[in-house]
Amino acid sequence: MQRDLRRFLNYLIAERNASPYTISNYRREINQFLQFLEEEKVERWDGVTRAVLRRYLGWLNSQGLAKASVARRLSELRSFGHFLVREKIVPTNPFRVVSSPKLPRRLPGAISQPDAATLVAAPDVSSPLGLRDRAMLEVLYGGGVRVSELVGLNLGSLDARRRELLVWGKGAKERIVLLGDPAVKALLDYIERGRPALVGKISTSALFLNRLGGRLTSRSVMTMTKKYSRLSGIERKVSPHTLRHTFATHLLDGGADLRSVQELLGHARLSTTQIYTHISQNRAREVYLRSHPLARTRLDKEEPRLAAPDEDS
């Protein structure tokens, strides 16, 4: 079983171009499942039954894991099972016999346009690191890229003339990200004046570098985003993914159609993008209640129906 896991991890690296962070998670969490099988005295894949998997899910719940974490681990196992079927190690995916826990549907967070503008302008561009951070924030908010896509960028990824970035998205899928003038300018300033000061002795094609000249990690970008959101006085927690949500929400607020937003985000399914329409509807409701004279009259009377934040009618 351990040999099959090693083959699976090699497949993820060689054929799926998975990130080191993803590989680390799969290795650690599937290994944990294999250790559980050892305790259950299960030594072959045909011993992975519904009862065994239910006990495993029960054990994960007993460890205090959130439903989302349990669902992620089951998803990892299903990917592993798909690989086992593909390699003809098992006839059917053994991890399909149990259902994932139902997760509450949470709307993605987004910050306001003034807050986004303040955040992007927060880095001190008189230093190489400030130039780098400004360029990253511009790309996160102006291009809606995932943090994994951001840190995977190379120097050759930017086409400044066309204002485009070539990124590798989920499932090693290539896509084009469009940028506005501020993001392109910030990138060129960083490439010309910031990056040369960060390049170390070892040559690298990575676009965004750390202090030692190596490729920046997703964790570092998360720390950087948190730092600047705090400096900007934004009360809510802001992550790189928050800026991706903000990108999509502001596009819809500005009149973009859902299909275009889907394409720009790199979503495989329109249903994934549709969740953003709820945010825009909620914001439209707030504007209506705040602006229309009849709405204000009703709001002054504090009618519960108009005050309900979760209605989309």
Protein Blocks (a to p, Z undefined) as FASTA:
>chain_A
ZZmmmmmmmmmmmmnopafklmmmmmmmmmmmmmmmmmnopabfklmcfklmmmmmmmmm
mnopafklmmmmmmmmmmmmmmmmmnomafbdfklmpccddddddddddddfklmmmmmm
mpcckbfklmmmmmmmmmmmmnopafklmmmpcfklpcfknopacdddehhiacdddddf
klmmmmmmmmmmmmmmmpcfbdcfbfbdcfkopacdfklmmmmmmmmmmmnopabacdfk
lmmmmmmmmmmmnopafklmmmmnopabfklmmmmmmmmmmmmmmmmmmmmmklmmmmmn
opaklmpmkbcZZ
